[in-house]
Amino acid sequence: MRRTSISTLIASIAIAALTVSGCGSSAGSGTGSGPATAGPVELAMWTGFTGGDRAAYESLVTQFNSSHPNIKVTMEVQPWDTIAQKLPSAWATGQGPDLATPNFDPNVLGEYLKSNSLLALDATGDGDMKINADKLAPSAIKAFTVDGKLYAVPANIATLQLYYNKKLLSAAGLTNPPATVDELRTDAQKLTGNGVFGLSLADHETIQMWPVLQWLDGGDIVGTDGCSQLDTQANIDSLTRWAALVRAKAAPVGLTGAESDALFSAGKAAMQLNGPWAAAGYTQAGIDLGVAPVPTGVNGKVTLASTVPLAVSAKTAHPAEAQQFLAWWTGKDAQRTFALASGFPPVRTDMGDDSKLAANAVVAKFAAALPEARLYLPGVIGAPKVDSEAYIPLIGAITRGKDVATEVKTASAAINSITGCSGT
């Protein structure tokens, strides 16, 4: 369940980071550039894509440079922690790169807006030379738009779908994977036994999946007013049902994402919610793998999306060229190339009839979920703390037998304290 855009899941490699003073300070390169020189406009770009899909991102940059002789983008790959330390002050003072993926958490854009560090993207509209915002993943565009202005595009997008072990389902007499949330719970119990868990769930050091379980039951974690919704009866009922499933040993207790992956890879779990990055490893492990949509919930289809924002410095010397790069990056040709190379779905919602993508069954299935995919805690003040200090401890407590109603009250108080909700 690991991926490059979730901090606790990043398998970072040691990369020597450039100092702030050394980036974007040469002529024609970056936000602190001197007088223009002959040759292409040079754009520096910082990213934290240090994982196995790094080559796919680097290949995109190479293709852009080959097809745009008047612009040269240099992608500098650094650990996410390094970017988080260096970029805020660099952009606030007019230094650093022209473009960056500031963080794996989309909510970080709010901090950069406070320091007036982000360029409002105005090169939007129809056509290949524009950022086709209305064709991009709606959950990402909504998160990246503030007061009617767009400040980033999705560098990538991923959705969660239901992985299942065809062999184990067949052995349990199940012809098809579950289609509804009630079937998901029932099938998880049917598939449990003989050393096999029906559903492999992780609750920390992973992309979140418990919110999907709540959404399927019509619940949520934080409302648009910043106040906890966990203490509503609907959410208490939902968490009680899922916690009972865990306590009945139909799902394991307290797994990290890596441990959940290992369980499924070993054929010890029949089903799992996961992203596109896991498919190749499961196939290599010899799993007779199936991928199905997340079962339909009480209010229709829903799943979780994760994305990394790609933004432009407000002080770049080359705003037009930087936005031209964003338009190309999110265009159909680039996204087709990236999807086929990385296994991630394209960031666009209008490529369902693309024959090359349709030929890749895994990519096509994850891409099909984009319209109903939701981000986790979008726009919530203190979202990382809400997750680590309230939500994760809540799931850990109730799956170990603590009273759900009591633990929900504790978690709600913690959430409201973090977000500043007054409770009125």
Secondary structure by P-SEA (a helix, b strand, c coil): ccccccccccccccccccccccccccccccccccccccccbbbbbbbcccccaaaaaaaaaaaaaaacccbbbbbbbbcaaaaaaccaaaaaaccccccccccccccaaaaaaaaccccccccccccccccccccccaaaaaaacccccccccccbbbbbbbbbcaaaaaaaccccccccaaaaaaaaaaacccccccbbbbcccccccaaaaaaaacccccccccccccccaaaaaaaaaaaaaaaaccccccccaaaaaaaaaaccccbbbbcccaaaaaaaacccbbbbccccccccbbbbbbbbbbbbbcccccaaaaaaaaaaaacaaaaaaaaaaccccccccccccccccccaaaaaaaaaaccccccccccccaaaaaaaccaaaaaaaaaacccaaaaaaaaaaaaaaaaccccc
